[in-house]
Amino acid sequence: MARVYLETSFFSACVSTRLDVASMFWKRESLAWLKSQASHHTLFTSTETLAELSRPSYPQRREALSFTVGIDILDVTPEVIGLARVMIDSKVMPGPLEGDAVHVAAATWHHMDYVLSWNVKHLANPNKRTHLYAVCMRFGLVPPIIVTPSNLWEPDDEAR
């Protein structure tokens, strides 16, 4: 079973009330992925995700947090923060020292196979893969593959 880190944008998509085409597609894909694919993987998220989803200004925070129940929670340790800082300093992730960089650092430090994200600008961006790999390998770490839910689908469950 692959170890899959669910990033904040995944949970956001699950509870989105937006009616634009992209948001509705992401919601449908995320909920379908949870229904048919979650059992094929070991799921994780982090205290960073919980903090982001818990913000009072976050829409549908209670509903979004309900999707984290039963998922293993990874700690954001000083090592994770240090790795996130290196990712920002190396320009592989944008600052500030929260959010995207911390998600990728936590997933890398805790040896995840994948990060599931709808953030295609900064996270699920294949153009960043080589740079991210080079930065992480300096510390003997292999970064996870960052994909959208649509790209992590078991072959026997192709019909969505």
N, C-alpha and C positions, 0 to 999 in steps of 0.2 A: 504494500500500500504506500502510495506517495504521501509525503508530508506537505500539506498545503496550508499556506498562511493566507487568511482572508483579511484583506485591507479594508479600511473604512469605506471606500467608494463602493465596495461590494454590498455592504450592509445598507448603505444609503440607497442604492438601486432597488433593493428588496422592498423598501418602504416608500419609495418616491410617489408623490401625488402629481408630479408634473405631467403635462399632457403633450409635450413635444415628442416627435417620433423617436428620437434617440433615447430619451428617458423611458418611454414605454417599452422599447426594445430591450434596454438594459434590465428593466424590472422583470420582464417576461423571461429573459435568458437566465437571470440570477435565480429566480424562483424555480425554474425548470432544472437548473444545475443542482440546486439544493435537493430537490425531490428525487432526481435520478442518479446524481453523481456523488453526492456527499458520502454515501456508504462505500464507495470505491477508494476512499482516501482517509487519512487521519488529518483532522482539521485543527488549525490553531489560529489564534489571533494574539494580540498583545495588550498590555496595559495602556499603550499609546492609543490603540483603537478605542478602548473603553473610555479613556479620557476624552477623546474627540467626540464620541457618540454621547457622552454625558453632559456636554456643555449646555447650559440653559438656553442658549440661542439656537441649538440644533433642532431642526424640525423633525417631528416624529421620533424623538430620542428614546422614549419608552419602548415603542414598537421595534426600533432598530436594535436596542439593547436586548430585547427578547430573543433575537436571532443568535445572540452570542451564548445563550444558555447551553451548557453541555459541551462547549468547545474549550479545549485546553488553552489557558492564557499564559503567554510567555512574558517573563519579566523584562523590563527595559533596564538593564544593568549598566554600571559605569563602562563596561567594555562595549556595549551596544552604542552608548552615547559617543564614546571615543571613535568607533568605526563610522558612525553617522557624521561626525565632525570631519573625518578624513574624506568621506564621500563628497561633502560640501566643498571642502578646501580643494579637492581634485576636480571640482566642477562636473562630477558625474551625477550629482543630485543638487537641486536648488536648496537654498536656505529658506527660512531660519532652521535652527536645530530642533525641529519637531516635524511631525507629519511624514512626508515622503521619505526623507533620509532615514528617519528612525524606523519606519516600517521595513525598509530594505535592509538596514543594518540588523534589526532584530531577527528577521527571517534568515539572513546570512549567518549570524552568530549562532543561532539555534538550529542550523543545518536543515532548513526547509528545502524541499525539492522545487516547489512552485510558490509564487505569490499570485493570488487572484485579484485583479484590479481592473477597474474601468478607466483609470487615469492613464490614458494613452499618451499624453504629452510628456509626463515625467517618469512614469513607471513602466507601463506595458508598451515601451517604445523600443523596437528591435535595434534601432540605431545606437542605443546606449549600451547594448550587451557587451561588446568587446571592451569598452572603456571600464565598465563596472567589473568585468572579470579581471582585468589587469590590476585595478585598485585592490580588489579583494585578495588576489593571489599574492600580493606583497605581504600579506599577513597569514598566508597559508590557508585561506578560506575560499570556498567555492560559492559564488552567489547563486541564489535560486533562479529559475527561469520565471520571468514575469510575463503573465499572459492574462487575457480576458477570459471570462467563463466560457465563451464560445469556442475558445481554443484548447480547452482542457476537457475533452469529452471522450469517454471510453468508446471504442469502436463498436461494441455490441449494443450501444444505446444511441445510435446515430439519429433515429427518428425523434424529433422534438415536436 
